[in-house]
Amino acid sequence: MRTFLLSCLLLLCSYSSQANDGAYLGSGNHLIPINETDISVKKEILTITLVGDKAVVDVYYEMYNPGKEKKVMVGFEAPSPGGDASDELKDNGHPYIRDFTISVNDEKRDYTINYFIKDNPDYQRSMSLKEFKKYIENNGESQYVLSYVFSANFVKGINIIKHTYTYEMSSNVDLVFSFDYILTAANRWANNGIDDFTLNIKTGKEPYIAILPTFFSKTKGWSIIGKGTMKYGLNPDVNTQEDFKKSLWFFVDNGFIQFKKKKFHPKGELDFCKPNDFNKDSDILKWAEKQFSLLKSKKR
């Protein structure tokens, strides 16, 4: 059996390609300034709640404007699906993103959706849905990026932006689900990152997940709020590829996972997943189930 971690790398880290036995549905993303700005991200609280095959994403930002009040165009980019996923476009946006909302200083903001062709340099411009569909009719299927764009009025000092959406998670034969979020987009703001970053992952009924160490080292910065345990890599006795020993595993019985970092300048994206349980004899699954059983057996 192919390792699920290799599948993670293929499925989550390569946004432009997809294996035939899986479905890449899209990526979460940090908000980015479309026009150049001196606004910085002082604080971000990113909360991801797993509900069945979906992830509810809730983001709280505190952004600092050092100068006079001004208007800035802000965008959220969503890549096109791939593999066995449907790429049928909807009038209300990405096929696998729902309930997209934005508020700036407690005022709800409307947004427009623009389309960009990824693989044609002559079409690296914003297109409406009507223009994009005409392009597809004339040129055939193509990878695209959707950009949700809104206008934010930033007063001098701290401004609060709240951003939510529901994201249908990707999967393949080796993964029950996988989730990715593009953290490096935060580096486009004036402070090239986030002064105070908090990530909360609420796994709900999922007993364990594995996170690729793309923006952190081993367990540094991570904790479990409530009852749970974390393990970096597998037990050395487990017969599997070396890549497994580079994942951070979380086993949560009652609580949630948290990562905190000051002066956060992400150099990698958030990628986590859960292996499929169709192969009960797999070493990785036996190991994960044993760890969770040990957790459950401990006295509360």
C-alpha positions in Angstrom: 0.0 0.0 0.0 1.3 3.5 -0.8 2.0 5.5 2.4 -0.6 8.1 3.2 2.1 10.7 3.9 3.3 10.4 0.3 -0.3 10.9 -0.7 -0.4 14.0 1.5 2.6 15.4 -0.3 1.2 14.7 -3.7 -2.4 15.8 -2.8 -1.8 18.8 -0.7 1.5 20.3 -1.7 1.1 20.1 -5.5 -1.8 22.4 -6.1 -1.5 22.2 -9.9 -1.7 18.4 -10.4 -3.8 15.5 -9.1 -3.7 11.7 -9.1 -6.7 10.0 -10.8 -7.6 8.1 -7.6 -8.2 11.3 -5.5 -10.0 14.6 -5.5 -8.3 17.9 -4.7 -11.1 20.3 -3.9 -9.3 23.5 -3.1 -7.2 25.3 -0.4 -7.9 27.7 2.4 -6.0 30.9 2.2 -4.9 34.0 4.2 -6.3 37.3 3.1 -3.9 39.3 0.9 -3.7 43.0 -0.1 -4.3 43.5 -3.8 -2.8 47.0 -3.9 0.5 47.9 -2.1 -0.1 48.8 1.5 1.7 49.7 4.7 -0.9 47.9 6.8 0.4 45.0 9.0 -1.1 42.0 10.6 -0.8 42.4 14.4 -2.8 39.4 15.4 -4.5 36.4 13.7 -6.6 33.6 15.3 -7.3 30.9 12.8 -9.8 28.3 13.9 -10.6 25.2 11.9 -13.4 23.0 13.0 -13.9 19.5 11.4 -17.5 18.5 10.8 -17.8 15.3 8.8 -16.2 15.8 5.5 -16.1 19.5 5.8 -14.0 22.1 7.6 -15.5 25.3 9.0 -12.8 28.0 8.8 -13.1 31.1 11.1 -10.4 33.8 11.0 -10.0 36.8 13.3 -7.5 39.5 12.3 -6.3 42.6 14.0 -4.7 44.8 11.4 -2.8 48.0 12.0 -2.9 51.1 9.8 -0.1 53.5 10.8 -1.4 56.4 8.8 -4.6 58.2 7.7 -7.9 56.4 7.1 -7.8 54.7 3.7 -9.5 52.1 1.5 -7.6 48.9 0.5 -8.7 46.2 -1.9 -8.2 42.8 -0.3 -8.5 39.4 -1.8 -8.9 35.7 -1.0 -7.5 33.3 -3.6 -9.0 29.8 -4.2 -7.3 27.4 -6.7 -9.4 25.2 -9.0 -10.2 21.6 -8.0 -8.4 18.7 -9.6 -8.4 14.9 -10.0 -11.8 13.3 -9.8 -13.4 16.5 -8.4 -16.0 18.4 -10.3 -14.8 21.8 -11.4 -18.2 23.1 -12.4 -18.4 26.8 -11.5 -21.2 28.3 -9.5 -22.5 31.8 -9.7 -21.7 32.2 -6.0 -18.0 31.1 -6.3 -15.8 28.1 -5.8 -17.5 24.7 -6.2 -16.3 23.5 -2.8 -16.5 26.7 -0.7 -19.7 27.7 1.0 -21.0 30.4 3.3 -18.2 32.9 2.6 -18.5 36.0 4.8 -16.3 39.1 5.5 -16.8 41.9 8.0 -14.5 44.9 8.6 -14.8 46.6 12.0 -18.2 44.8 12.5 -19.5 45.9 9.2 -20.4 43.2 6.7 -18.7 43.6 3.4 -19.9 42.5 -0.1 -17.4 41.0 -2.4 -16.9 40.2 -6.1 -15.5 37.1 -7.6 -12.9 37.3 -10.4 -11.3 34.5 -12.4 -7.7 34.0 -13.6 -6.3 31.4 -16.0 -3.3 29.8 -14.5 -1.7 28.2 -17.6 -2.2 30.9 -20.2 0.0 34.0 -19.7 -2.2 36.0 -22.1 -5.0 35.7 -19.6 -3.3 36.7 -16.4 -6.0 39.3 -15.8 -9.3 39.4 -13.9 -12.3 37.9 -15.8 -16.0 37.8 -14.9 -17.8 34.5 -14.7 -19.3 35.2 -18.1 -15.9 35.9 -19.7 -14.4 32.9 -18.1 -17.1 30.5 -19.4 -16.7 32.0 -22.9 -12.9 31.3 -22.6 -13.6 27.7 -21.6 -16.0 27.3 -24.6 -13.3 28.5 -27.0 -10.2 26.9 -25.4 -11.3 23.9 -23.4 -10.8 23.0 -19.7 -8.2 25.0 -17.9 -6.9 25.4 -14.4 -8.0 28.6 -12.8 -7.9 30.7 -9.6 -10.9 32.4 -8.1 -10.3 35.7 -6.3 -12.9 36.9 -3.8 -12.3 40.6 -3.7 -13.7 43.2 -1.2 -13.0 46.8 -0.3 -11.8 47.4 3.3 -11.9 50.8 4.9 -9.0 50.9 7.3 -9.2 53.6 10.0 -6.0 54.8 11.7 -4.8 52.2 14.3 -6.3 48.7 14.9 -8.9 47.3 12.5 -10.8 44.1 13.1 -11.5 41.7 10.2 -13.6 38.6 10.6 -13.7 36.0 7.9 -15.6 32.7 7.7 -16.3 29.9 5.2 -17.1 26.2 4.9 -14.6 24.1 3.0 -15.2 20.6 1.6 -12.1 18.6 2.4 -10.1 16.7 -0.2 -9.6 12.9 -0.1 -8.1 9.9 -2.0 -7.8 6.1 -1.6 -5.3 6.5 1.2 -6.9 9.5 3.0 -10.2 9.8 4.8 -9.7 13.6 4.4 -6.9 16.1 3.9 -6.9 19.9 4.5 -4.5 22.6 3.5 -4.3 26.3 4.2 -1.9 28.7 2.4 -0.1 30.4 5.4 2.7 32.1 3.3 0.2 34.6 1.8 0.5 36.4 5.2 4.0 37.5 4.2 2.5 39.9 1.6 1.5 42.4 4.3 3.7 45.2 5.5 5.3 43.3 8.4 5.9 40.2 6.2 4.0 37.9 8.5 1.9 38.0 11.7 3.0 39.5 14.9 0.9 37.2 17.1 -0.4 34.0 15.5 -2.8 31.4 17.0 -4.0 28.3 15.2 -6.8 26.2 16.7 -7.8 22.8 15.2 -11.0 21.3 16.6 -11.0 17.7 15.4 -14.5 16.9 16.7 -15.2 13.2 16.4 -11.9 12.5 14.6 -9.6 10.7 17.1 -6.3 11.5 15.4 -4.7 13.5 12.6 -1.1 13.9 11.2 0.4 17.3 10.4 3.3 17.7 8.0 6.1 19.8 9.6 6.2 22.4 6.9 6.3 25.6 9.0 7.4 24.3 12.4 10.0 22.0 14.0 8.9 18.8 15.8 6.5 19.8 18.6 7.7 23.4 19.2 4.7 25.8 19.5 2.1 23.1 19.7 -0.2 22.1 22.7 -3.4 20.3 23.3 -6.1 22.3 25.2 -8.0 19.5 27.1 -7.2 15.8 27.1 -4.9 14.4 24.4 -1.4 13.6 23.4 1.0 14.4 20.6 3.8 12.3 19.1 6.4 13.4 16.6 7.0 10.6 14.2 6.3 6.9 14.5 7.6 4.3 16.9 11.0 3.2 15.4 9.7 -0.4 15.5 7.0 0.4 13.0 7.9 -0.9 9.5 7.2 2.1 7.2 9.0 4.7 5.2 11.2 7.3 6.8 8.8 10.1 5.8 6.3 9.0 8.4 8.8 9.9 11.1 8.6 13.5 10.0 4.9 13.9 10.8 3.4 15.3 14.0 0.6 13.1 15.2 -2.2 14.4 17.5 -4.6 12.2 19.5 -7.4 14.1 21.1 -10.1 12.7 23.3 -11.7 15.8 24.7 -10.3 19.2 23.6 -8.5 20.8 20.6 -5.1 21.3 19.1 -3.4 24.7 19.3 -0.3 26.3 17.8 1.0 29.7 18.9 3.9 31.8 17.6 5.0 35.4 17.9 6.6 37.2 15.0 5.4 34.4 12.7 6.8 34.5 9.1 5.6 31.2 7.7 7.9 29.4 5.3 5.4 26.6 4.6 1.7 25.8 4.4 -0.6 24.0 6.8 -1.2 20.4 5.6 -2.9 17.8 7.7 -4.7 14.6 7.0 -6.1 11.3 8.4 -5.2 7.8 6.9 -8.0 5.6 5.5 -9.0 2.6 7.6 -9.7 0.3 4.7 -6.5 -1.7 5.4 -6.8 -2.9 9.0 -3.4 -4.6 8.8 -1.5 -1.5 7.9 1.3 -0.7 10.4 0.5 3.0 10.4 -3.2 2.4 11.3 -2.4 -0.2 14.0 0.1 2.3 15.6 -2.4 5.2 15.5 -5.2 3.1 17.0 -2.9 1.9 19.8 -1.9 5.4 20.7 -5.5 6.5 20.9 -6.5 3.5 22.9 -3.7 4.3 25.4 -5.1 7.8 25.7 -8.6 6.6 26.3 -7.5 4.2 28.9 -5.9 6.9 31.1 -7.9 8.2 34.0 -9.6 11.5 33.5 
